[in-house]
Amino acid sequence: MSAENEKPAPSLFRLVAAIVVLSIVVAALVIGRRVTHAATDAPPPDASRPARVLVTHARLAVADVPLRLPGSVEAVREAVVHARATGYVSRLLVDLGDTVHEGQLLAEIRAPETMDELHAAEARTAQASEQASWARESAERTQSLSQRGIATTQELDDARLAVSSAEQAQRAAEADAQRLRSVRRYQAVVAPFDGVIVERFVNPGQLVSESASDAGLFRVARVGELKVTIDVPQIYAPLVSVGQTVEVERPDAVGASVTGTVWHVAGELTATTRTMRIEALLPQQQGILAGMFVNVRLTVHREAPPVIIPWRALTVVPTGTQVWVVEGNVVHAHPVAIARDLGRELEISTGLVGNEVVVLSPPDGIQEGDTVETVEPQATAR
């Protein structure tokens, strides 16, 4: 009897499950129908409404541009003193840091073979002089004999030719002796101008030569007269002129600057770096030495400053670069040329005048002459 009472339970369970499933299906159909009606009843978008675009204003860059460039301090006048004769350094009369004057003896070079050659050349000169004197006396006698009809015209011509040859040999011997005397004088190395010995490359007993590839004997500089050398980028190079002031500052002494004046402008760009070298004279100031690395500040003035726009306003097209400009709620494409990339902004050299309303991140499909509704970035932020 207990078994018969347990059989109806599974049938009841299946009936309840079927009712629940049927309720879910009915609810889904009702919700779907409402969504369909809502979508059907929604009004279509207004295709005639202008597209909304984010805009900003182009602006002119400042006319005066401050520049901060690295520079190198050098002596206004310096030179490497080379040997003009080959030999051994017999004496050094100056050393590193010594002050010297123009014409002062710095070192002596010993070359015994030069003296031997000079003595031989002087002997040849004396011999040539005697031969020339004898030839002139012989020519005078021959001329006297020719006047009395004793010597022939041919003999007189030969005597005169002998005089000419002897005098030429004498001049050659004298020139050779003079050359060796100059070489002998070159064995005394002198200072080219007033200055300081800032480098010494030789020691006593060292062999030196007159070859141009030789490192030299000394480097002399006027350390009291300084200049700073600066390489200006090509975009600003034409704006630098002689007489312009610069501020020179040591990196280890920030705030302490020296005012200099542009002295020389190269007038031509260096092909490897596309920069132009300028030199500025510095006053005699303690703390700045030749050979120092410094920071140089100068200001250049641009008569026609470029136009600045955000990089988001630029559009790249097959024909180049362009900017969409809004004029009376109508967009127009303006081809532009980029002068310089500043990162988040661009300098435009041509195509804009600086008072345009430009479109930021132009939407796809925008075309020439489209009517738009402009939105300022500040309004979007609010």
Sine and cosine of phi, psi and omega as CSV:
sin_phi,cos_phi,sin_psi,cos_psi,sin_omega,cos_omega
0.00,0.00,-0.55,0.83,0.04,-1.00
-0.92,0.39,-0.53,0.85,0.02,-1.00
-0.92,0.39,-0.61,0.79,-0.01,-1.00
-0.93,0.38,-0.53,0.85,0.00,-1.00
-0.95,0.31,-0.39,0.92,-0.02,-1.00
-0.99,0.10,-0.31,0.95,-0.10,-0.99
-0.93,0.38,-0.63,0.78,-0.09,-1.00
-0.94,0.35,-0.27,0.96,-0.07,-1.00
-0.88,0.47,-0.74,0.67,0.01,-1.00
-0.88,0.47,-0.60,0.80,0.00,-1.00
-0.91,0.42,-0.64,0.77,0.04,-1.00
-0.90,0.43,-0.62,0.79,0.00,-1.00
-0.91,0.41,-0.67,0.74,0.00,-1.00
-0.92,0.39,-0.57,0.82,0.01,-1.00
-0.91,0.42,-0.69,0.73,0.01,-1.00
-0.90,0.44,-0.67,0.75,-0.01,-1.00
-0.89,0.45,-0.66,0.75,0.00,-1.00
-0.89,0.45,-0.66,0.75,0.02,-1.00
-0.88,0.47,-0.65,0.76,-0.01,-1.00
-0.90,0.43,-0.71,0.70,-0.01,-1.00
-0.89,0.46,-0.67,0.74,0.00,-1.00
-0.89,0.45,-0.62,0.79,0.01,-1.00
-0.90,0.44,-0.65,0.76,0.00,-1.00
-0.90,0.44,-0.70,0.71,-0.01,-1.00
-0.88,0.47,-0.68,0.73,0.00,-1.00
-0.89,0.45,-0.67,0.74,0.00,-1.00
-0.89,0.45,-0.66,0.75,0.01,-1.00
-0.89,0.45,-0.65,0.76,0.00,-1.00
-0.90,0.43,-0.64,0.77,-0.01,-1.00
-0.91,0.42,-0.72,0.70,-0.01,-1.00
-0.89,0.45,-0.68,0.73,0.01,-1.00
-0.88,0.48,-0.65,0.76,0.00,-1.00
-0.90,0.44,-0.65,0.76,0.00,-1.00
-0.91,0.42,-0.66,0.76,0.02,-1.00
-0.90,0.44,-0.65,0.76,0.01,-1.00
-0.89,0.45,-0.68,0.73,0.02,-1.00
-0.91,0.42,-0.60,0.80,0.02,-1.00
-0.90,0.44,-0.68,0.74,0.01,-1.00
-0.91,0.41,-0.60,0.80,-0.01,-1.00
-0.95,0.32,-0.56,0.83,-0.05,-1.00
-0.99,0.15,-0.24,0.97,-0.04,-1.00
-0.92,0.40,0.68,-0.73,-0.02,-1.00
-0.95,0.31,0.60,-0.80,0.01,-1.00
-0.93,0.37,0.45,-0.89,0.01,-1.00
-0.90,0.43,0.48,-0.88,-0.02,-1.00
-0.99,0.14,0.98,-0.21,-0.04,-1.00
-0.94,0.35,-0.33,0.95,-0.03,-1.00
-0.99,0.10,-0.16,0.99,-0.01,-1.00
-0.95,0.31,0.73,-0.68,-0.02,-1.00
-0.89,0.45,0.51,-0.86,0.05,-1.00
-0.94,0.33,0.61,-0.79,0.02,-1.00
-1.00,-0.01,0.77,-0.64,0.00,-1.00
-0.78,-0.63,0.53,-0.85,0.05,-1.00
-1.00,0.05,0.77,-0.64,-0.09,-1.00
-0.77,-0.63,0.28,-0.96,0.14,-0.99
-0.52,-0.86,0.08,-1.00,-0.06,-1.00
-0.96,-0.27,0.75,-0.66,0.16,-0.99
-0.95,0.32,0.45,-0.89,-0.02,-1.00
-0.62,-0.78,0.41,-0.91,0.06,-1.00
-0.98,0.18,0.62,-0.78,0.09,-1.00
-0.95,0.32,0.31,-0.95,0.02,-1.00
-0.92,0.38,0.53,-0.85,-0.03,-1.00
-0.97,0.26,-0.62,0.79,-0.01,-1.00
-0.99,-0.12,0.87,-0.50,-0.07,-1.00
-0.94,-0.35,0.88,-0.48,0.08,-1.00
-0.98,0.18,0.73,-0.68,0.02,-1.00
-0.90,-0.44,0.59,-0.81,0.10,-1.00
-0.79,-0.62,0.93,-0.37,-0.13,-0.99
-0.78,-0.62,0.48,-0.88,0.09,-1.00
-0.97,0.24,0.53,-0.85,0.01,-1.00
-0.63,-0.78,0.24,-0.97,0.00,-1.00
-0.77,-0.63,0.77,-0.64,-0.02,-1.00
-1.00,0.04,0.72,-0.69,0.00,-1.00
-0.68,-0.73,0.34,-0.94,0.13,-0.99
-0.96,0.29,0.59,-0.81,0.01,-1.00
-0.88,0.47,-0.62,0.79,-0.01,-1.00
-0.73,-0.68,0.82,-0.58,0.07,-1.00
-0.47,-0.88,0.40,-0.92,-0.04,-1.00
-0.39,-0.92,0.53,-0.85,0.12,-0.99
-1.00,-0.07,0.82,-0.58,-0.02,-1.00
-1.00,0.02,0.89,-0.46,0.00,-1.00
-0.98,-0.21,0.32,-0.95,0.10,-0.99
-0.98,0.19,0.66,-0.75,0.09,-1.00
-0.97,-0.23,0.07,1.00,0.01,-1.00
-0.64,-0.77,0.44,-0.90,0.01,-1.00
-0.99,-0.14,0.76,-0.65,0.01,-1.00
0.17,-0.99,-0.25,-0.97,0.00,-1.00
-0.97,-0.25,0.62,-0.78,0.04,-1.00
-0.95,0.31,0.92,-0.39,-0.03,-1.00
-1.00,0.01,-0.55,0.84,-0.02,-1.00
-0.55,-0.83,0.62,-0.79,0.17,-0.99
-0.90,-0.43,0.86,-0.51,-0.06,-1.00
-0.98,-0.19,-0.13,0.99,0.03,-1.00
-0.70,-0.71,0.26,-0.96,0.02,-1.00
-0.63,-0.77,-0.03,-1.00,-0.06,-1.00
-0.85,0.53,0.77,-0.64,0.04,-1.00
1.00,0.01,-0.08,1.00,0.00,-1.00
-0.96,0.26,0.61,-0.79,0.10,-0.99
-1.00,0.06,0.74,-0.67,-0.04,-1.00
-0.80,-0.61,0.30,-0.96,0.01,-1.00
-0.86,-0.51,0.41,-0.91,-0.03,-1.00
-0.83,0.56,0.77,-0.64,0.00,-1.00
1.00,0.06,-0.08,1.00,-0.01,-1.00
-0.94,0.34,0.65,-0.76,0.00,-1.00
-0.95,0.32,0.82,-0.57,-0.02,-1.00
-0.97,-0.23,-0.63,0.78,-0.04,-1.00
-0.36,-0.93,0.31,-0.95,0.07,-1.00
-0.82,-0.57,0.64,-0.77,0.01,-1.00
-0.93,-0.37,0.74,-0.67,-0.03,-1.00
-0.98,-0.22,0.82,-0.58,0.03,-1.00
-0.60,-0.80,1.00,0.06,-0.07,-1.00
-0.86,0.51,-0.55,0.83,-0.04,-1.00
-0.91,0.42,-0.46,0.89,0.03,-1.00
-0.92,0.39,-0.66,0.75,0.04,-1.00
-0.90,0.44,-0.64,0.77,0.03,-1.00
-0.89,0.46,-0.68,0.73,0.02,-1.00
-0.91,0.42,-0.60,0.80,0.03,-1.00
-0.91,0.41,-0.67,0.74,0.02,-1.00
-0.89,0.46,-0.66,0.75,0.02,-1.00
-0.91,0.41,-0.64,0.77,0.00,-1.00
-0.92,0.40,-0.62,0.79,0.03,-1.00
-0.92,0.39,-0.59,0.81,0.05,-1.00
-0.92,0.40,-0.65,0.76,0.04,-1.00
-0.91,0.42,-0.57,0.82,0.04,-1.00
-0.91,0.41,-0.68,0.73,0.02,-1.00
-0.89,0.45,-0.68,0.73,0.01,-1.00
-0.90,0.44,-0.68,0.73,0.02,-1.00
-0.90,0.43,-0.58,0.82,0.04,-1.00
-0.91,0.42,-0.66,0.75,0.02,-1.00
-0.91,0.41,-0.66,0.75,0.01,-1.00
-0.91,0.42,-0.62,0.79,0.04,-1.00
-0.92,0.39,-0.63,0.78,0.03,-1.00
-0.91,0.42,-0.68,0.73,0.02,-1.00
-0.90,0.43,-0.64,0.77,0.00,-1.00
-0.91,0.42,-0.62,0.78,0.02,-1.00
-0.92,0.40,-0.65,0.76,0.05,-1.00
-0.90,0.44,-0.65,0.76,0.01,-1.00
-0.91,0.41,-0.62,0.78,0.01,-1.00
-0.92,0.40,-0.59,0.80,0.03,-1.00
-0.91,0.42,-0.66,0.75,0.03,-1.00
-0.91,0.42,-0.67,0.74,-0.01,-1.00
-0.90,0.44,-0.61,0.79,0.02,-1.00
-0.91,0.41,-0.62,0.79,0.03,-1.00
-0.91,0.41,-0.65,0.76,0.02,-1.00
-0.93,0.36,-0.56,0.83,0.01,-1.00
-0.92,0.40,-0.58,0.81,0.01,-1.00
-0.92,0.39,-0.46,0.89,0.03,-1.00
-1.00,-0.06,0.04,1.00,0.05,-1.00
0.99,0.15,0.22,0.97,0.00,-1.00
-1.00,0.06,-0.69,0.72,0.00,-1.00
-0.99,-0.12,0.56,-0.83,-0.01,-1.00
-0.99,0.13,0.24,-0.97,0.05,-1.00
-0.89,0.45,-0.57,0.82,0.01,-1.00
-0.90,0.44,-0.67,0.74,0.01,-1.00
-0.90,0.43,-0.61,0.79,0.03,-1.00
-0.91,0.40,-0.66,0.75,0.04,-1.00
-0.90,0.44,-0.65,0.76,0.03,-1.00
-0.90,0.44,-0.61,0.80,0.00,-1.00
-0.92,0.40,-0.69,0.72,0.03,-1.00
-0.90,0.44,-0.61,0.79,0.06,-1.00
-0.90,0.43,-0.61,0.79,0.04,-1.00
-0.90,0.44,-0.61,0.79,0.05,-1.00
-0.89,0.45,-0.71,0.70,0.00,-1.00
-0.88,0.48,-0.69,0.72,-0.01,-1.00
-0.91,0.42,-0.65,0.76,-0.01,-1.00
-0.91,0.41,-0.67,0.75,0.02,-1.00
-0.92,0.40,-0.61,0.79,0.06,-1.00
-0.90,0.43,-0.66,0.75,0.04,-1.00
-0.90,0.44,-0.59,0.80,0.04,-1.00
-0.91,0.42,-0.71,0.71,0.01,-1.00
-0.90,0.44,-0.63,0.78,0.03,-1.00
-0.90,0.43,-0.66,0.75,0.01,-1.00
-0.91,0.41,-0.65,0.76,0.03,-1.00
-0.91,0.42,-0.62,0.78,0.02,-1.00
-0.91,0.42,-0.63,0.77,0.02,-1.00
-0.91,0.40,-0.65,0.76,0.03,-1.00
-0.91,0.41,-0.63,0.78,0.02,-1.00
-0.91,0.42,-0.62,0.78,0.05,-1.00
-0.87,0.49,-0.69,0.72,-0.01,-1.00
-0.94,0.35,-0.53,0.85,0.08,-1.00
-0.91,0.41,-0.61,0.79,0.05,-1.00
-0.90,0.43,-0.68,0.74,0.05,-1.00
-0.87,0.49,-0.63,0.77,0.02,-1.00
-0.90,0.44,-0.64,0.77,0.03,-1.00
-0.92,0.38,-0.54,0.84,0.01,-1.00
-0.92,0.40,-0.27,0.96,0.04,-1.00
-0.95,0.32,-0.18,0.98,0.13,-0.99
-0.98,-0.21,0.94,-0.33,-0.06,-1.00
-1.00,0.03,0.82,-0.57,-0.06,-1.00
-0.86,-0.52,0.32,-0.95,-0.01,-1.00
-0.96,0.27,0.69,-0.72,-0.01,-1.00
-0.97,0.23,-0.42,0.91,0.00,-1.00
-0.30,-0.95,0.13,-0.99,0.05,-1.00
-0.92,0.39,0.70,-0.71,0.01,-1.00
0.04,-1.00,-0.37,-0.93,-0.03,-1.00
-0.79,-0.62,0.63,-0.78,0.10,-1.00
-0.97,0.26,0.97,-0.25,-0.04,-1.00
-0.99,-0.11,-0.26,0.96,0.08,-1.00
-0.50,-0.86,0.61,-0.79,0.10,-1.00
-0.81,-0.59,0.80,-0.60,-0.11,-0.99
-0.95,-0.30,-0.09,1.00,-0.11,-0.99
-0.78,-0.62,0.25,-0.97,0.09,-1.00
-0.75,-0.66,0.37,-0.93,0.04,-1.00
-0.85,0.53,0.66,-0.75,-0.01,-1.00
1.00,0.00,-0.12,0.99,-0.03,-1.00
-0.98,0.19,0.64,-0.77,0.03,-1.00
-0.99,0.16,0.77,-0.64,0.04,-1.00
-0.80,-0.59,0.33,-0.94,-0.01,-1.00
-0.66,-0.75,0.22,-0.98,0.01,-1.00
-1.00,0.05,0.20,0.98,0.00,-1.00
-0.93,0.38,0.63,-0.78,0.00,-1.00
-0.93,0.38,-0.37,0.93,0.00,-1.00
-0.98,0.19,-0.14,0.99,0.02,-1.00
-0.91,0.41,0.54,-0.84,-0.06,-1.00
-0.93,0.37,-0.34,0.94,-0.03,-1.00
0.98,-0.19,0.05,-1.00,-0.01,-1.00
-0.97,-0.22,-0.72,0.70,-0.03,-1.00
-0.61,-0.79,0.31,-0.95,0.22,-0.97
-0.85,-0.53,0.85,-0.53,-0.04,-1.00
-0.94,-0.33,0.69,-0.72,-0.02,-1.00
-0.61,-0.79,0.50,-0.86,0.15,-0.99
-1.00,-0.02,1.00,-0.02,-0.12,-0.99
-0.96,0.29,-0.21,0.98,0.03,-1.00
-0.99,0.13,-0.24,0.97,0.02,-1.00
-0.90,-0.43,0.93,-0.36,-0.14,-0.99
-0.89,-0.45,0.41,-0.91,0.10,-0.99
-0.64,-0.77,0.41,-0.91,0.07,-1.00
-0.90,-0.43,0.73,-0.68,-0.01,-1.00
-0.97,-0.22,0.77,-0.64,-0.07,-1.00
-0.75,-0.66,0.61,-0.79,0.09,-1.00
-0.95,-0.31,0.92,-0.39,-0.08,-1.00
-0.99,-0.11,0.76,-0.65,0.04,-1.00
-0.85,0.53,0.46,-0.89,-0.13,-0.99
-0.89,0.46,-0.47,0.88,-0.03,-1.00
-0.92,0.39,-0.45,0.89,0.00,-1.00
-0.94,-0.34,-0.14,0.99,-0.08,-1.00
-0.83,0.56,-0.69,0.73,-0.02,-1.00
-0.92,0.39,-0.19,0.98,-0.08,-1.00
-1.00,-0.05,-0.10,1.00,0.00,-1.00
-1.00,-0.05,0.70,-0.71,-0.04,-1.00
-0.71,-0.71,0.36,-0.93,0.04,-1.00
-0.91,0.42,0.66,-0.75,-0.02,-1.00
0.99,-0.11,-0.19,0.98,0.01,-1.00
-0.95,0.33,0.57,-0.82,-0.02,-1.00
-1.00,0.00,0.51,-0.86,0.06,-1.00
-0.72,-0.69,0.44,-0.90,0.07,-1.00
-0.93,-0.36,0.83,-0.56,-0.05,-1.00
-0.94,-0.34,0.77,-0.64,-0.08,-1.00
-0.70,-0.71,0.73,-0.69,0.09,-1.00
-0.97,0.23,0.66,-0.75,0.02,-1.00
-0.88,0.47,-0.45,0.89,-0.03,-1.00
-1.00,-0.05,0.06,1.00,0.03,-1.00
-0.67,-0.74,0.90,0.43,-0.05,-1.00
-0.90,0.43,0.74,-0.68,0.00,-1.00
0.98,-0.19,-0.40,0.92,0.04,-1.00
-0.99,-0.16,0.97,-0.26,-0.08,-1.00
-0.87,-0.50,0.34,-0.94,0.04,-1.00
-0.84,-0.54,0.69,-0.73,-0.01,-1.00
-1.00,-0.03,0.80,-0.60,0.06,-1.00
-0.86,-0.50,0.06,-1.00,-0.03,-1.00
-0.77,-0.63,0.73,-0.68,0.03,-1.00
-0.88,0.48,0.81,-0.58,-0.12,-0.99
-0.96,-0.27,-0.75,0.66,-0.02,-1.00
-0.76,-0.66,0.62,-0.78,0.10,-0.99
-0.83,-0.56,0.82,-0.57,-0.11,-0.99
-0.87,0.49,-0.63,0.78,-0.01,-1.00
0.99,0.15,0.03,1.00,0.01,-1.00
-0.54,-0.84,0.60,-0.80,0.00,-1.00
-0.99,0.15,0.55,-0.83,0.13,-0.99
-0.97,0.25,0.79,-0.61,-0.13,-0.99
-0.90,0.44,-0.54,0.84,-0.08,-1.00
-0.98,0.21,-0.56,0.83,-0.08,-1.00
-0.93,-0.37,-0.18,0.98,-0.05,-1.00
0.83,0.56,0.66,0.75,0.07,-1.00
-0.81,-0.58,0.35,-0.94,0.04,-1.00
-0.92,-0.40,0.74,-0.67,-0.04,-1.00
-1.00,0.07,0.73,-0.69,0.11,-0.99
-0.79,-0.62,0.40,-0.92,0.04,-1.00
-0.80,-0.59,0.68,-0.73,0.01,-1.00
-0.83,-0.56,0.72,-0.69,0.04,-1.00
-0.97,0.23,0.61,-0.79,0.03,-1.00
-0.90,-0.44,0.59,-0.81,0.08,-1.00
-0.95,0.31,0.29,-0.96,0.03,-1.00
-0.96,0.29,0.96,-0.28,-0.04,-1.00
-0.78,-0.63,0.65,-0.76,0.09,-1.00
-0.96,0.28,0.63,-0.78,0.03,-1.00
0.96,-0.28,-0.34,0.94,0.06,-1.00
-0.92,-0.39,0.83,-0.56,-0.06,-1.00
-0.85,-0.52,0.41,-0.91,0.07,-1.00
-0.88,0.48,0.67,-0.74,-0.02,-1.00
1.00,-0.10,-0.11,0.99,-0.02,-1.00
-0.97,0.26,0.52,-0.86,0.21,-0.98
-1.00,-0.02,0.74,-0.67,-0.05,-1.00
-0.69,-0.72,0.26,-0.97,0.15,-0.99
-0.98,-0.22,0.72,-0.69,-0.06,-1.00
-0.88,-0.47,0.77,-0.64,0.06,-1.00
-0.91,-0.40,0.76,-0.65,0.09,-1.00
-0.54,-0.84,0.37,-0.93,-0.02,-1.00
-0.88,-0.47,0.76,-0.65,0.04,-1.00
-0.92,-0.38,0.57,-0.82,-0.04,-1.00
-0.96,-0.29,0.78,-0.63,0.04,-1.00
-0.97,-0.25,0.86,-0.51,0.02,-1.00
-0.93,0.37,-0.56,0.83,0.01,-1.00
-0.81,-0.59,1.00,0.09,-0.03,-1.00
-0.89,0.45,0.52,-0.85,0.03,-1.00
-0.96,0.26,0.18,-0.98,0.04,-1.00
-1.00,-0.09,0.65,-0.76,-0.02,-1.00
-0.94,-0.34,0.75,-0.66,0.07,-1.00
-0.71,-0.71,0.38,-0.92,0.12,-0.99
-0.92,0.38,0.48,-0.88,0.00,-1.00
-0.90,0.43,-0.40,0.92,0.00,-1.00
-0.93,0.36,-0.28,0.96,0.00,-1.00
-0.99,0.11,-0.20,0.98,-0.07,-1.00
-1.00,0.08,0.67,-0.74,0.05,-1.00
-0.82,-0.57,0.74,-0.68,0.02,-1.00
-0.99,-0.15,0.83,-0.56,0.00,-1.00
-0.83,-0.56,0.22,-0.98,-0.01,-1.00
-0.83,0.55,-0.47,0.88,-0.03,-1.00
-1.00,0.05,-0.09,1.00,0.00,-1.00
0.61,-0.79,-0.68,-0.73,0.00,-1.00
-0.88,-0.48,0.53,-0.85,-0.02,-1.00
-0.50,-0.86,0.24,-0.97,0.03,-1.00
-0.74,-0.67,0.69,-0.72,0.05,-1.00
-1.00,0.05,0.85,-0.53,-0.04,-1.00
-0.93,-0.38,0.72,-0.69,0.01,-1.00
-1.00,-0.09,0.84,-0.54,0.04,-1.00
-0.78,-0.62,0.96,-0.29,-0.03,-1.00
0.89,0.46,0.69,0.72,-0.01,-1.00
0.91,0.42,0.29,0.96,0.07,-1.00
-0.85,-0.52,0.71,-0.71,-0.05,-1.00
-1.00,-0.06,0.61,-0.79,0.06,-1.00
-0.70,-0.71,0.63,-0.78,0.01,-1.00
-1.00,0.06,0.80,-0.60,0.03,-1.00
-0.91,-0.42,0.92,-0.40,0.12,-0.99
-0.90,0.43,0.67,-0.74,-0.05,-1.00
-0.73,-0.69,0.31,-0.95,0.08,-1.00
-0.84,-0.54,0.74,-0.68,-0.04,-1.00
-1.00,0.07,0.81,-0.59,0.06,-1.00
-1.00,0.03,-0.66,0.75,-0.04,-1.00
-0.37,-0.93,0.62,-0.79,0.04,-1.00
-1.00,-0.10,0.90,-0.44,0.00,-1.00
-0.99,-0.13,0.14,0.99,-0.04,-1.00
0.98,-0.18,-0.99,-0.10,0.01,-1.00
-0.99,0.16,-0.22,0.98,0.03,-1.00
-0.76,-0.65,0.31,-0.95,-0.01,-1.00
-0.79,-0.61,0.60,-0.80,0.15,-0.99
-1.00,-0.10,0.82,-0.57,-0.04,-1.00
-0.96,-0.27,0.82,-0.57,-0.04,-1.00
-1.00,0.03,-0.57,0.82,0.00,-1.00
-0.65,-0.76,0.47,-0.88,0.07,-1.00
0.94,-0.35,-0.38,0.92,0.00,-1.00
-0.71,-0.70,0.40,-0.92,0.02,-1.00
-0.94,-0.35,-0.23,0.97,0.11,-0.99
0.93,-0.37,0.01,1.00,0.03,-1.00
-0.83,-0.55,0.30,0.95,-0.07,-1.00
-0.99,0.12,0.40,-0.92,0.17,-0.99
-0.99,-0.14,0.91,-0.42,-0.10,-1.00
-0.94,-0.35,0.50,-0.86,-0.04,-1.00
-1.00,0.06,0.73,-0.68,0.07,-1.00
-1.00,-0.06,0.71,-0.70,0.01,-1.00
0.73,0.69,0.91,0.41,-0.06,-1.00
-0.81,0.59,0.72,-0.70,-0.02,-1.00
-0.94,0.34,0.41,-0.91,0.05,-1.00
-0.90,0.44,0.62,-0.78,0.04,-1.00
1.00,0.01,-0.04,1.00,0.02,-1.00
-0.92,0.40,0.66,-0.75,-0.07,-1.00
-0.74,-0.67,0.32,-0.95,0.03,-1.00
-0.84,0.54,0.78,-0.62,0.05,-1.00
1.00,0.03,0.03,1.00,0.03,-1.00
-0.92,0.40,0.59,-0.81,0.10,-1.00
-1.00,0.01,0.72,-0.69,-0.07,-1.00
-0.73,-0.68,0.30,-0.95,0.13,-0.99
-0.93,-0.36,0.87,-0.50,-0.12,-0.99
-1.00,0.04,0.56,-0.83,0.05,-1.00
-0.74,-0.67,0.82,-0.57,0.03,-1.00
-0.98,0.22,0.53,-0.85,0.02,-1.00
-0.86,0.51,-0.58,0.82,-0.01,-1.00
-0.91,0.42,-0.63,0.78,0.00,-1.00
-0.91,0.41,-0.59,0.81,0.03,-1.00
-0.91,0.41,-0.59,0.80,-0.02,-1.00
-0.92,0.40,-0.57,0.82,0.01,-1.00
-0.96,0.28,0.00,0.00,0.00,0.00
